[in-house]
């Protein structure tokens, strides 16, 4: 027979254990109930924003948390990056970085509220090449004849970029420099006005985003002479790449992906990466992204980090060559 005092003690211990058993899942549930925020450095309705909303929907169930999208536009993503760094490094606030923001900003901005080492790249989600397009009045029929035509009008032809300090800007400079064309740069504030003015003949050529140029090319309102991926894009299978034309130094894809503050726990980064990768592998999501003109990448880990570092070196040289300097 157990003494009364011992039985009473044992009962108290069992009661404490029961409370702990209930409290532990409750604390876990409270942690999981905190939403994850994807901070986008561009306006609602932009391509990065639309991508982020698709990804958020796909990640929510797999991560076990609600995933929300928050827009913090300005300074080509620097404001969004700063907003992420001001939050706890717990993996619940992530930066939707783009190729231009992550690879070009560090050399284009003299003063920037973040440093490359402040972030850990998690996953390159989607990517797409740019398209070298021209107004239909340009008499060339292929890339070689386009260059010949531009050479015959050296210094009198302008090229449009969708924004200063972007691949569209620097690839135009690179093309002009490579073939000594003396092209005049006309920067726009977005892909839509760039393509609109190309179709109107206000600027005759430019490197455009595939998603923006595709309808115009299909409708014969623009000519496509080359794309900038290493291989031909399925959206324009008849258009050669600059790589296959003997210009691999022009290889460029824009990409969107996720980055976390560098102090985020590794286990949390792994969980976010796995949820994003699983979402991107979903056939329905992949189909939606491909219909929007993107290829699903899914690159992670050291290959992703190494790619960013290599491209930063490349773009830094082009930024220096153009003398470009961005301002907040």
C-alpha positions in Angstrom: 0.0 0.0 0.0 1.4 3.4 -1.1 1.6 6.0 1.8 -0.8 8.8 1.4 1.9 11.5 1.2 3.7 9.6 -1.6 0.5 9.0 -3.5 -0.3 12.7 -3.2 3.2 13.6 -4.5 2.9 11.2 -7.4 -0.4 12.6 -8.2 1.0 16.1 -8.3 3.8 15.0 -10.7 1.3 13.4 -13.0 -0.7 16.5 -13.0 2.4 18.6 -13.9 3.3 16.2 -16.7 -0.2 16.4 -18.1 -0.1 20.2 -18.1 3.3 20.1 -19.9 2.0 17.6 -22.4 -0.8 20.0 -23.3 1.3 23.2 -23.1 4.1 21.9 -25.4 1.8 21.4 -28.5 0.1 24.7 -27.6 3.4 26.6 -27.8 4.3 24.9 -31.0 0.9 25.8 -32.5 1.5 29.4 -31.4 4.8 29.4 -33.3 3.2 27.9 -36.4 0.3 30.4 -36.2 2.7 33.3 -36.9 2.5 34.1 -40.6 5.5 34.1 -43.0 5.9 37.3 -44.9 7.4 37.4 -48.4 8.7 41.0 -48.9 8.6 42.1 -52.5 10.6 45.1 -53.7 8.2 46.1 -56.5 4.6 47.2 -56.7 1.5 45.0 -56.6 0.8 43.5 -60.1 4.5 43.4 -61.1 6.1 40.2 -62.3 7.9 39.6 -58.9 4.7 40.3 -57.0 2.6 37.8 -59.1 5.3 35.2 -58.7 5.5 35.7 -55.0 1.7 35.3 -54.6 1.8 32.0 -56.5 4.6 30.8 -54.4 3.0 31.9 -51.2 -0.1 29.9 -52.0 1.9 26.8 -52.7 4.1 27.1 -49.6 1.4 27.8 -47.0 0.2 24.2 -46.7 3.6 22.7 -47.0 5.2 25.0 -44.4 2.2 24.7 -42.0 2.0 28.5 -41.8 0.1 31.2 -43.6 2.4 32.8 -46.1 1.6 36.5 -47.0 3.0 38.9 -49.6 4.0 42.4 -48.6 5.1 45.0 -51.1 7.9 47.5 -50.2 8.8 49.0 -53.5 11.6 51.5 -54.1 15.3 51.8 -54.7 15.2 48.6 -56.9 14.5 46.3 -54.0 16.8 47.9 -51.4 13.9 49.2 -49.3 12.5 45.6 -49.2 15.9 44.2 -48.2 16.2 46.7 -45.4 12.7 45.9 -44.2 13.6 42.2 -43.9 16.8 42.9 -42.0 14.9 45.0 -39.5 12.9 41.9 -38.4 14.0 38.9 -36.3 16.1 36.4 -38.2 13.7 33.6 -37.6 12.7 32.7 -41.1 9.3 34.3 -40.9 10.3 37.4 -42.9 11.9 36.6 -46.3 13.1 38.7 -49.2 11.8 38.0 -52.7 15.1 38.9 -54.5 15.5 39.3 -58.2 18.6 39.0 -60.4 18.9 42.8 -60.7 18.5 43.5 -57.0 20.8 40.8 -55.8 23.5 40.7 -58.4 23.7 44.3 -59.7 22.7 46.5 -56.8 25.9 46.0 -54.8 27.9 47.6 -57.5 25.3 50.1 -58.8 24.5 51.8 -55.5 27.2 53.8 -53.8 25.3 53.6 -50.5 23.1 50.7 -49.8 21.2 49.6 -46.6 22.4 46.0 -46.9 25.5 44.0 -47.8 25.7 40.7 -49.7 26.8 38.9 -46.5 23.6 40.0 -44.8 21.6 37.4 -46.7 21.6 33.7 -47.2 20.2 32.7 -50.7 17.6 30.0 -50.2 16.3 29.1 -53.7 16.4 30.4 -57.2 12.7 29.7 -58.1 12.2 30.9 -61.7 14.2 32.4 -64.5 13.8 33.6 -68.1 16.0 35.1 -70.8 15.7 38.5 -72.3 14.8 39.1 -76.0 16.7 41.4 -78.3 13.8 43.0 -80.2 13.3 45.7 -82.8 10.6 47.8 -84.4 9.2 46.2 -87.6 10.6 49.1 -89.7 14.2 47.8 -89.0 15.0 46.1 -92.4 17.1 43.3 -90.9 16.0 39.7 -91.1 18.5 38.1 -88.7 21.1 39.1 -86.1 23.9 39.4 -88.6 22.0 41.7 -90.8 20.8 43.7 -87.8 24.4 44.4 -86.8 25.2 45.4 -90.3 22.3 47.8 -90.4 23.3 49.3 -87.0 26.9 49.7 -88.2 25.7 51.6 -91.2 23.9 54.0 -88.8 26.6 54.3 -86.2 25.7 56.8 -83.5 22.2 57.5 -84.8 20.2 54.6 -83.3 18.9 54.5 -79.8 18.2 51.4 -77.7 15.5 51.2 -75.0 16.0 49.6 -71.6 13.2 48.7 -69.2 15.1 50.5 -66.4 18.5 52.0 -65.8 20.8 49.7 -63.8 19.2 46.5 -65.1 20.4 43.8 -67.5 18.4 45.5 -70.2 20.5 48.6 -69.8 23.9 46.9 -69.5 23.4 44.3 -72.3 22.5 47.2 -74.7 25.8 48.9 -73.7 27.6 45.6 -74.1 26.2 45.1 -77.6 27.1 48.6 -78.6 30.6 48.2 -77.2 31.2 44.8 -78.8 30.3 45.9 -82.3 31.3 49.6 -81.9 27.8 50.8 -82.7 27.6 54.0 -80.5 24.0 53.2 -79.5 22.2 55.9 -77.5 20.6 54.6 -74.3 16.9 55.5 -73.6 15.9 54.2 -70.1 12.2 53.6 -69.3 10.4 53.0 -66.0 9.3 49.4 -66.6 8.8 46.8 -69.3 5.4 48.0 -70.4 6.4 51.5 -71.4 9.6 50.1 -73.0 7.7 47.7 -75.2 5.1 50.3 -76.0 7.6 52.7 -77.3 9.5 50.0 -79.2 6.2 49.1 -80.9 5.6 52.8 -81.6 9.1 53.2 -83.2 10.2 55.8 -80.6 13.2 53.6 -79.9 14.2 51.0 -82.5 15.8 48.2 -80.6 16.2 46.9 -77.0 16.6 44.0 -74.7 13.1 43.3 -73.4 11.6 40.9 -70.9 10.3 37.8 -72.6 6.9 38.0 -70.9 6.4 41.6 -72.2 7.7 41.1 -75.7 6.1 37.7 -76.5 2.6 39.0 -77.5 4.1 41.8 -79.6 6.4 39.4 -81.4 3.6 36.9 -82.0 1.5 39.8 -83.4 4.3 41.0 -85.7 4.5 44.3 -83.9 8.1 43.6 -82.9 10.9 41.5 -84.5 12.8 39.1 -82.2 16.5 38.6 -83.3 18.0 36.7 -80.4 17.4 35.6 -76.8 20.0 35.7 -74.0 19.6 32.2 -72.5 22.2 29.5 -72.9 19.6 27.5 -74.8 16.6 28.5 -76.9 13.4 29.3 -75.1 10.3 27.1 -75.7 8.2 30.3 -76.2 10.4 31.4 -79.2 11.9 28.1 -80.5 12.7 29.7 -83.9 14.7 32.5 -82.4 18.5 31.8 -81.9 20.4 32.5 -78.7 23.3 34.9 -78.6 25.3 32.0 -77.2 24.8 29.9 -80.4 25.6 33.0 -82.5 29.0 32.9 -80.9 28.4 35.4 -78.1 28.3 33.4 -74.9 29.4 36.5 -72.9 25.8 37.8 -73.3 24.3 34.8 -71.5 21.7 36.3 -69.1 18.6 35.2 -67.4 16.5 37.3 -65.0 15.4 35.3 -61.9 13.2 35.6 -58.8 14.0 33.7 -55.6 14.0 33.7 -51.8 16.7 35.0 -49.5 16.8 35.0 -45.6 18.8 37.1 -43.2 22.2 35.4 -42.7 21.6 34.7 -39.0 18.5 32.6 -39.7 18.9 29.1 -38.2 20.0 26.5 -40.7 17.1 24.2 -39.8 14.6 26.9 -40.6 16.2 27.7 -43.9 16.0 24.1 -44.8 12.3 24.0 -44.0 11.6 27.1 -46.1 13.7 25.7 -49.0 11.9 22.3 -48.9 8.5 24.0 -48.8 9.4 26.2 -51.8 10.9 23.4 -53.7 7.8 21.2 -53.2 5.5 24.0 -54.2 7.6 24.6 -57.4 7.4 20.9 -58.2 3.6 20.9 -58.1 2.4 20.4 -61.8 -0.3 23.0 -61.5 2.0 25.7 -60.1 4.7 24.8 -62.7 2.1 25.1 -65.4 1.0 28.6 -64.2 4.6 29.8 -64.0 5.5 28.4 -67.5 2.4 30.0 -69.0 3.7 33.3 -67.6 6.9 32.8 -69.5 9.2 31.5 -66.8 11.2 28.3 -66.4 11.3 26.7 -63.0 14.8 26.5 -61.7 14.8 25.3 -58.2 18.6 25.8 -57.8 19.7 25.9 -54.1 22.7 25.6 -51.9 26.3 26.2 -53.0 25.5 26.2 -56.7 23.1 29.1 -56.2 25.5 31.0 -54.0 28.4 30.5 -56.4 26.2 31.7 -59.4 25.3 34.9 -57.6 29.0 35.6 -56.7 30.1 35.0 -60.3 27.4 37.2 -61.8 28.1 40.0 -59.3 31.7 40.1 -60.6 30.4 40.2 -64.2 27.9 43.0 -63.6 30.3 45.0 -61.5 32.6 45.2 -64.6 29.7 46.4 -66.8 28.6 49.0 -64.2 32.1 50.4 -64.1 32.3 50.4 -67.9 29.1 52.4 -68.2 30.0 54.8 -65.4 26.5 54.1 -64.0 25.6 55.1 -60.4 22.2 54.6 -58.9 20.6 56.9 -56.4 18.2 56.0 -53.7 
